[in-house]
Amino acid sequence: MKLGKVTGRVVSTRKVPSFEGIKLLLVQPVDEHLIPCGDPLVAFDTIQAGTGDVVYYETSKEAGRVLETLMNPCDAAIVGIVDHIFTENQR
């Protein structure tokens, strides 16, 4: 799983049938200190995340497993909202 911050929404008027009714969000990958790392990506939101939320997401074949239709072309999916991050150097 990877950390990211939701920076916006993506609107698509036409999509494959297995994606109907699923919200698309723009996610900026971040490290454990919430510093951006990498390029933003579009992820499916199945947990009602919103702009500004820190989330964890999955990519590749594992991302498609969160949708009801197992055989789908999903590349990234948000699987949880982060409440707090504890690091070794934090007091």
Secondary structure, DSSP 8 states (H G I E B T S, - for coil): -EEEEEEEEE--S---GGGTT-EEEEEEEB-TT--B-S--EEEEESS---TT-EEEEEETHHHHTTSSSSS----EEEEEE------TT--
